[in-house]
């Protein structure tokens, strides 16, 4: 086992490798998925990725509420 200065150098080297690996990896799946959620329901604040899904959600979950203007011309 490494001791003292050798141990510290090893830890620094491993930390540097981990940082480079993380930097190369780029955006993770959670970040990409969150960026894809661009439409927000004005009633329940649920986020959806596209207008078609948004319209389906709105029609099924909030049938008594008036349809938002951005969903009027969307084909379901």
Backbone as XML, in Angstrom:
<?xml version="1.0"?>
<chain id="A" units="angstrom">
  <residue number="1" name="UNK">
    <atom name="N" x="0.820" y="-1.187" z="0.000"/>
    <atom name="CA" x="0.000" y="0.000" z="0.000"/>
    <atom name="C" x="0.861" y="1.247" z="0.000"/>
  </residue>
  <residue number="2" name="UNK">
    <atom name="N" x="0.341" y="2.266" z="-0.680"/>
    <atom name="CA" x="1.065" y="3.520" z="-0.749"/>
    <atom name="C" x="0.874" y="4.299" z="0.546"/>
  </residue>
  <residue number="3" name="UNK">
    <atom name="N" x="1.895" y="5.036" z="0.906"/>
    <atom name="CA" x="1.818" y="5.845" z="2.114"/>
    <atom name="C" x="2.273" y="7.256" z="1.837"/>
  </residue>
  <residue number="4" name="UNK">
    <atom name="N" x="1.809" y="8.152" z="2.669"/>
    <atom name="CA" x="2.297" y="9.528" z="2.656"/>
    <atom name="C" x="2.153" y="10.226" z="1.315"/>
  </residue>
  <residue number="5" name="UNK">
    <atom name="N" x="3.290" y="10.740" z="0.829"/>
    <atom name="CA" x="3.310" y="11.526" z="-0.408"/>
    <atom name="C" x="2.837" y="10.695" z="-1.598"/>
  </residue>
  <residue number="6" name="UNK">
    <atom name="N" x="3.196" y="9.439" z="-1.629"/>
    <atom name="CA" x="2.815" y="8.547" z="-2.721"/>
    <atom name="C" x="1.282" y="8.389" z="-2.778"/>
  </residue>
  <residue number="7" name="UNK">
    <atom name="N" x="0.669" y="8.286" z="-1.625"/>
    <atom name="CA" x="-0.780" y="8.143" z="-1.530"/>
    <atom name="C" x="-1.477" y="9.406" z="-2.049"/>
  </residue>
  <residue number="8" name="UNK">
    <atom name="N" x="-0.974" y="10.557" z="-1.652"/>
    <atom name="CA" x="-1.552" y="11.834" z="-2.086"/>
    <atom name="C" x="-1.448" y="11.983" z="-3.597"/>
  </residue>
  <residue number="9" name="UNK">
    <atom name="N" x="-0.275" y="11.638" z="-4.154"/>
    <atom name="CA" x="-0.091" y="11.731" z="-5.595"/>
    <atom name="C" x="-1.045" y="10.796" z="-6.344"/>
  </residue>
  <residue number="10" name="UNK">
    <atom name="N" x="-1.220" y="9.622" z="-5.817"/>
    <atom name="CA" x="-2.123" y="8.647" z="-6.425"/>
    <atom name="C" x="-3.571" y="9.160" z="-6.412"/>
  </residue>
  <residue number="11" name="UNK">
    <atom name="N" x="-3.988" y="9.752" z="-5.297"/>
    <atom name="CA" x="-5.342" y="10.300" z="-5.194"/>
    <atom name="C" x="-5.547" y="11.437" z="-6.186"/>
  </residue>
  <residue number="12" name="UNK">
    <atom name="N" x="-4.533" y="12.305" z="-6.316"/>
    <atom name="CA" x="-4.634" y="13.421" z="-7.252"/>
    <atom name="C" x="-4.710" y="12.925" z="-8.689"/>
  </residue>
  <residue number="13" name="UNK">
    <atom name="N" x="-3.916" y="11.913" z="-9.000"/>
    <atom name="CA" x="-3.912" y="11.341" z="-10.345"/>
    <atom name="C" x="-5.270" y="10.723" z="-10.671"/>
  </residue>
  <residue number="14" name="UNK">
    <atom name="N" x="-5.839" y="9.988" z="-9.719"/>
    <atom name="CA" x="-7.152" y="9.372" z="-9.927"/>
    <atom name="C" x="-8.251" y="10.416" z="-10.055"/>
  </residue>
  <residue number="15" name="UNK">
    <atom name="N" x="-8.169" y="11.485" z="-9.277"/>
    <atom name="CA" x="-9.158" y="12.556" z="-9.366"/>
    <atom name="C" x="-9.084" y="13.240" z="-10.732"/>
  </residue>
  <residue number="16" name="UNK">
    <atom name="N" x="-7.877" y="13.440" z="-11.228"/>
    <atom name="CA" x="-7.695" y="14.066" z="-12.537"/>
    <atom name="C" x="-8.269" y="13.173" z="-13.644"/>
  </residue>
  <residue number="17" name="UNK">
    <atom name="N" x="-8.023" y="11.867" z="-13.555"/>
    <atom name="CA" x="-8.563" y="10.922" z="-14.535"/>
    <atom name="C" x="-10.087" y="10.924" z="-14.506"/>
  </residue>
  <residue number="18" name="UNK">
    <atom name="N" x="-10.672" y="10.933" z="-13.325"/>
    <atom name="CA" x="-12.126" y="10.925" z="-13.184"/>
    <atom name="C" x="-12.733" y="12.204" z="-13.765"/>
  </residue>
  <residue number="19" name="UNK">
    <atom name="N" x="-12.081" y="13.335" z="-13.529"/>
    <atom name="CA" x="-12.580" y="14.604" z="-14.055"/>
    <atom name="C" x="-12.528" y="14.614" z="-15.586"/>
  </residue>
  <residue number="20" name="UNK">
    <atom name="N" x="-11.458" y="14.089" z="-16.158"/>
    <atom name="CA" x="-11.335" y="14.036" z="-17.617"/>
    <atom name="C" x="-12.394" y="13.105" z="-18.206"/>
  </residue>
  <residue number="21" name="UNK">
    <atom name="N" x="-12.614" y="11.988" z="-17.551"/>
    <atom name="CA" x="-13.620" y="11.029" z="-18.030"/>
    <atom name="C" x="-15.012" y="11.655" z="-17.991"/>
  </residue>
  <residue number="22" name="UNK">
    <atom name="N" x="-15.316" y="12.372" z="-16.914"/>
    <atom name="CA" x="-16.618" y="13.017" z="-16.776"/>
    <atom name="C" x="-16.784" y="14.113" z="-17.823"/>
  </residue>
  <residue number="23" name="UNK">
    <atom name="N" x="-15.711" y="14.845" z="-18.099"/>
    <atom name="CA" x="-15.759" y="15.920" z="-19.078"/>
    <atom name="C" x="-15.988" y="15.352" z="-20.478"/>
  </residue>
  <residue number="24" name="UNK">
    <atom name="N" x="-15.360" y="14.233" z="-20.804"/>
    <atom name="CA" x="-15.529" y="13.606" z="-22.108"/>
    <atom name="C" x="-16.940" y="13.065" z="-22.283"/>
  </residue>
  <residue number="25" name="UNK">
    <atom name="N" x="-17.517" y="12.606" z="-21.205"/>
    <atom name="CA" x="-18.848" y="12.013" z="-21.258"/>
    <atom name="C" x="-19.883" y="13.040" z="-21.678"/>
  </residue>
  <residue number="26" name="UNK">
    <atom name="N" x="-19.700" y="14.280" z="-21.306"/>
    <atom name="CA" x="-20.617" y="15.339" z="-21.693"/>
    <atom name="C" x="-21.893" y="15.311" z="-20.875"/>
  </residue>
  <residue number="27" name="UNK">
    <atom name="N" x="-23.005" y="15.661" z="-21.533"/>
    <atom name="CA" x="-24.296" y="15.722" z="-20.846"/>
    <atom name="C" x="-24.797" y="14.315" z="-20.550"/>
  </residue>
  <residue number="28" name="UNK">
    <atom name="N" x="-25.274" y="14.121" z="-19.361"/>
    <atom name="CA" x="-25.809" y="12.816" z="-19.009"/>
    <atom name="C" x="-27.268" y="12.715" z="-19.450"/>
  </residue>
  <residue number="29" name="UNK">
    <atom name="N" x="-27.859" y="11.552" z="-19.293"/>
    <atom name="CA" x="-29.214" y="11.310" z="-19.782"/>
    <atom name="C" x="-30.248" y="12.166" z="-19.072"/>
  </residue>
  <residue number="30" name="UNK">
    <atom name="N" x="-30.086" y="12.383" z="-17.794"/>
    <atom name="CA" x="-31.057" y="13.196" z="-17.055"/>
    <atom name="C" x="-31.094" y="14.623" z="-17.585"/>
  </residue>
  <residue number="31" name="UNK">
    <atom name="N" x="-29.932" y="15.188" z="-17.849"/>
    <atom name="CA" x="-29.865" y="16.549" z="-18.350"/>
    <atom name="C" x="-30.495" y="16.641" z="-19.735"/>
  </residue>
  <residue number="32" name="UNK">
    <atom name="N" x="-30.193" y="15.665" z="-20.588"/>
    <atom name="CA" x="-30.754" y="15.659" z="-21.940"/>
    <atom name="C" x="-32.268" y="15.491" z="-21.903"/>
  </residue>
  <residue number="33" name="UNK">
    <atom name="N" x="-32.760" y="14.628" z="-21.044"/>
    <atom name="CA" x="-34.200" y="14.398" z="-20.943"/>
    <atom name="C" x="-34.906" y="15.654" z="-20.424"/>
  </residue>
  <residue number="34" name="UNK">
    <atom name="N" x="-34.298" y="16.313" z="-19.476"/>
    <atom name="CA" x="-34.907" y="17.524" z="-18.925"/>
    <atom name="C" x="-34.944" y="18.637" z="-19.971"/>
  </residue>
  <residue number="35" name="UNK">
    <atom name="N" x="-33.927" y="18.717" z="-20.801"/>
    <atom name="CA" x="-33.885" y="19.730" z="-21.844"/>
    <atom name="C" x="-34.954" y="19.465" z="-22.906"/>
  </residue>
  <residue number="36" name="UNK">
    <atom name="N" x="-35.326" y="18.201" z="-23.088"/>
    <atom name="CA" x="-36.324" y="17.844" z="-24.096"/>
    <atom name="C" x="-37.744" y="18.191" z="-23.649"/>
  </residue>
  <residue number="37" name="UNK">
    <atom name="N" x="-37.958" y="18.400" z="-22.380"/>
    <atom name="CA" x="-39.292" y="18.718" z="-21.873"/>
    <atom name="C" x="-39.543" y="20.212" z="-22.029"/>
  </residue>
  <residue number="38" name="UNK">
    <atom name="N" x="-40.126" y="20.579" z="-23.154"/>
    <atom name="CA" x="-40.263" y="21.998" z="-23.463"/>
    <atom name="C" x="-41.675" y="22.540" z="-23.268"/>
  </residue>
  <residue number="39" name="UNK">
    <atom name="N" x="-42.685" y="21.687" z="-23.232"/>
    <atom name="CA" x="-44.070" y="22.138" z="-23.074"/>
    <atom name="C" x="-44.534" y="21.888" z="-21.648"/>
  </residue>
  <residue number="40" name="UNK">
    <atom name="N" x="-45.111" y="22.901" z="-21.018"/>
    <atom name="CA" x="-45.584" y="22.791" z="-19.648"/>
    <atom name="C" x="-47.084" y="23.014" z="-19.596"/>
  </residue>
  <residue number="41" name="UNK">
    <atom name="N" x="-47.778" y="22.098" z="-18.937"/>
    <atom name="CA" x="-49.229" y="22.201" z="-18.784"/>
    <atom name="C" x="-49.536" y="23.354" z="-17.829"/>
  </residue>
  <residue number="42" name="UNK">
    <atom name="N" x="-50.398" y="24.287" z="-18.238"/>
    <atom name="CA" x="-50.699" y="25.424" z="-17.370"/>
    <atom name="C" x="-51.553" y="25.051" z="-16.152"/>
  </residue>
  <residue number="43" name="UNK">
    <atom name="N" x="-52.216" y="23.911" z="-16.191"/>
    <atom name="CA" x="-53.081" y="23.507" z="-15.086"/>
    <atom name="C" x="-52.286" y="22.779" z="-13.999"/>
  </residue>
  <residue number="44" name="UNK">
    <atom name="N" x="-51.548" y="21.730" z="-14.384"/>
    <atom name="CA" x="-50.866" y="20.900" z="-13.379"/>
    <atom name="C" x="-49.345" y="21.041" z="-13.400"/>
  </residue>
  <residue number="45" name="UNK">
    <atom name="N" x="-48.819" y="21.873" z="-14.283"/>
    <atom name="CA" x="-47.375" y="22.139" z="-14.392"/>
    <atom name="C" x="-46.549" y="20.903" z="-14.759"/>
  </residue>
  <residue number="46" name="UNK">
    <atom name="N" x="-47.166" y="19.904" z="-15.404"/>
    <atom name="CA" x="-46.440" y="18.741" z="-15.882"/>
    <atom name="C" x="-45.750" y="19.121" z="-17.184"/>
  </residue>
  <residue number="47" name="UNK">
    <atom name="N" x="-44.533" y="18.609" z="-17.394"/>
    <atom name="CA" x="-43.790" y="18.938" z="-18.597"/>
    <atom name="C" x="-43.872" y="17.782" z="-19.600"/>
  </residue>
  <residue number="48" name="UNK">
    <atom name="N" x="-43.994" y="18.135" z="-20.884"/>
    <atom name="CA" x="-44.080" y="17.158" z="-21.949"/>
    <atom name="C" x="-43.111" y="17.504" z="-23.070"/>
  </residue>
  <residue number="49" name="UNK">
    <atom name="N" x="-42.657" y="16.483" z="-23.826"/>
    <atom name="CA" x="-41.637" y="16.720" z="-24.845"/>
    <atom name="C" x="-42.140" y="17.315" z="-26.158"/>
  </residue>
  <residue number="50" name="UNK">
    <atom name="N" x="-43.396" y="17.029" z="-26.550"/>
    <atom name="CA" x="-43.872" y="17.521" z="-27.841"/>
    <atom name="C" x="-45.343" y="17.936" z="-27.761"/>
  </residue>
  <residue number="51" name="UNK">
    <atom name="N" x="-45.805" y="18.719" z="-28.739"/>
    <atom name="CA" x="-47.185" y="19.226" z="-28.699"/>
    <atom name="C" x="-48.246" y="18.124" z="-28.783"/>
  </residue>
  <residue number="52" name="UNK">
    <atom name="N" x="-47.959" y="17.056" z="-29.508"/>
    <atom name="CA" x="-48.939" y="15.972" z="-29.649"/>
    <atom name="C" x="-49.212" y="15.325" z="-28.286"/>
  </residue>
  <residue number="53" name="UNK">
    <atom name="N" x="-48.168" y="15.024" z="-27.570"/>
    <atom name="CA" x="-48.304" y="14.438" z="-26.234"/>
    <atom name="C" x="-48.981" y="15.423" z="-25.288"/>
  </residue>
  <residue number="54" name="UNK">
    <atom name="N" x="-48.628" y="16.683" z="-25.421"/>
    <atom name="CA" x="-49.217" y="17.733" z="-24.593"/>
    <atom name="C" x="-50.731" y="17.797" z="-24.818"/>
  </residue>
  <residue number="55" name="UNK">
    <atom name="N" x="-51.158" y="17.740" z="-26.080"/>
    <atom name="CA" x="-52.585" y="17.809" z="-26.379"/>
    <atom name="C" x="-53.316" y="16.579" z="-25.834"/>
  </residue>
  <residue number="56" name="UNK">
    <atom name="N" x="-52.720" y="15.385" z="-25.989"/>
    <atom name="CA" x="-53.328" y="14.163" z="-25.459"/>
    <atom name="C" x="-53.470" y="14.253" z="-23.941"/>
  </residue>
  <residue number="57" name="UNK">
    <atom name="N" x="-52.421" y="14.729" z="-23.285"/>
    <atom name="CA" x="-52.452" y="14.896" z="-21.830"/>
    <atom name="C" x="-53.570" y="15.852" z="-21.433"/>
  </residue>
  <residue number="58" name="UNK">
    <atom name="N" x="-53.631" y="16.984" z="-22.113"/>
    <atom name="CA" x="-54.605" y="18.006" z="-21.745"/>
    <atom name="C" x="-56.031" y="17.510" z="-21.931"/>
  </residue>
  <residue number="59" name="UNK">
    <atom name="N" x="-56.284" y="16.808" z="-23.046"/>
    <atom name="CA" x="-57.631" y="16.305" z="-23.316"/>
    <atom name="C" x="-58.048" y="15.217" z="-22.336"/>
  </residue>
  <residue number="60" name="UNK">
    <atom name="N" x="-57.108" y="14.401" z="-21.896"/>
    <atom name="CA" x="-57.471" y="13.311" z="-20.981"/>
    <atom name="C" x="-57.484" y="13.734" z="-19.511"/>
  </residue>
  <residue number="61" name="UNK">
    <atom name="N" x="-56.579" y="14.602" z="-19.099"/>
    <atom name="CA" x="-56.474" y="14.983" z="-17.694"/>
    <atom name="C" x="-57.299" y="16.208" z="-17.319"/>
  </residue>
  <residue number="62" name="UNK">
    <atom name="N" x="-57.522" y="17.098" z="-18.274"/>
    <atom name="CA" x="-58.238" y="18.340" z="-17.978"/>
    <atom name="C" x="-59.347" y="18.573" z="-19.011"/>
  </residue>
  <residue number="63" name="UNK">
    <atom name="N" x="-60.323" y="17.672" z="-19.120"/>
    <atom name="CA" x="-61.344" y="17.803" z="-20.172"/>
    <atom name="C" x="-62.265" y="19.019" z="-20.006"/>
  </residue>
  <residue number="64" name="UNK">
    <atom name="N" x="-62.430" y="19.507" z="-18.797"/>
    <atom name="CA" x="-63.329" y="20.636" z="-18.570"/>
    <atom name="C" x="-62.646" y="21.984" z="-18.779"/>
  </residue>
  <residue number="65" name="UNK">
    <atom name="N" x="-61.335" y="21.995" z="-18.786"/>
    <atom name="CA" x="-60.593" y="23.247" z="-18.985"/>
    <atom name="C" x="-60.529" y="23.584" z="-20.473"/>
  </residue>
  <residue number="66" name="UNK">
    <atom name="N" x="-60.535" y="24.865" z="-20.809"/>
    <atom name="CA" x="-60.413" y="25.241" z="-22.217"/>
    <atom name="C" x="-59.011" y="24.928" z="-22.746"/>
  </residue>
  <residue number="67" name="UNK">
    <atom name="N" x="-58.940" y="24.525" z="-23.996"/>
    <atom name="CA" x="-57.675" y="24.161" z="-24.626"/>
    <atom name="C" x="-56.786" y="25.407" z="-24.796"/>
  </residue>
  <residue number="68" name="UNK">
    <atom name="N" x="-55.516" y="25.331" z="-24.395"/>
    <atom name="CA" x="-54.624" y="26.485" z="-24.578"/>
    <atom name="C" x="-54.479" y="26.830" z="-26.064"/>
  </residue>
  <residue number="69" name="UNK">
    <atom name="N" x="-54.234" y="28.078" z="-26.383"/>
    <atom name="CA" x="-54.169" y="28.502" z="-27.789"/>
    <atom name="C" x="-53.076" y="27.787" z="-28.604"/>
  </residue>
  <residue number="70" name="UNK">
    <atom name="N" x="-51.978" y="27.395" z="-27.956"/>
    <atom name="CA" x="-50.905" y="26.731" z="-28.692"/>
    <atom name="C" x="-51.267" y="25.300" z="-29.089"/>
  </residue>
  <residue number="71" name="UNK">
    <atom name="N" x="-52.359" y="24.751" z="-28.534"/>
    <atom name="CA" x="-52.754" y="23.388" z="-28.870"/>
    <atom name="C" x="-53.946" y="23.320" z="-29.827"/>
  </residue>
  <residue number="72" name="UNK">
    <atom name="N" x="-54.507" y="24.431" z="-30.190"/>
    <atom name="CA" x="-55.707" y="24.436" z="-31.024"/>
    <atom name="C" x="-55.468" y="23.791" z="-32.386"/>
  </residue>
  <residue number="73" name="UNK">
    <atom name="N" x="-54.345" y="24.095" z="-33.027"/>
    <atom name="CA" x="-54.081" y="23.585" z="-34.373"/>
    <atom name="C" x="-53.228" y="22.314" z="-34.410"/>
  </residue>
  <residue number="74" name="UNK">
    <atom name="N" x="-52.940" y="21.689" z="-33.285"/>
    <atom name="CA" x="-52.106" y="20.471" z="-33.231"/>
    <atom name="C" x="-52.959" y="19.259" z="-33.565"/>
  </residue>
  <residue number="75" name="UNK">
    <atom name="N" x="-52.451" y="18.407" z="-34.460"/>
    <atom name="CA" x="-53.143" y="17.168" z="-34.821"/>
    <atom name="C" x="-52.809" y="16.106" z="-33.780"/>
  </residue>
  <residue number="76" name="UNK">
    <atom name="N" x="-53.823" y="15.456" z="-33.217"/>
    <atom name="CA" x="-53.592" y="14.443" z="-32.189"/>
    <atom name="C" x="-53.470" y="13.059" z="-32.762"/>
  </residue>
</chain>
